[in-house]
């Protein structure tokens, strides 16, 4: 099965409600790799890589999140290899290894 990569950003009440942790757990259980992190603006962003069916399940989860979350918007964008390389270039050398270990540890 072809592997795909999706970037997503979620806004609403998504910090302090275990959104990031539960998304990470869901992605791990689906066999996906990538990362998920809180942003200073109160949103959560992530990048996930894996088979299309597992990514669809993850994105469905992201639309609702855990019980105490209130998702206002989910923005998702599937990235081509060149776009992914450009996106990853925005990480510093110190950030990049940690980012990709988040879903693997």
Secondary structure, 3 states (H helix, E strand, C coil): CCEEEEEEEEEEECCCCCHHHHHHHHHHHCCCEEEEEECCCCCEEEEEEEEHHHHHHHHHHHHHCCCCCEEEEEEEEEECHHHHHHHHCCCCHHHHHHHHHCCCC
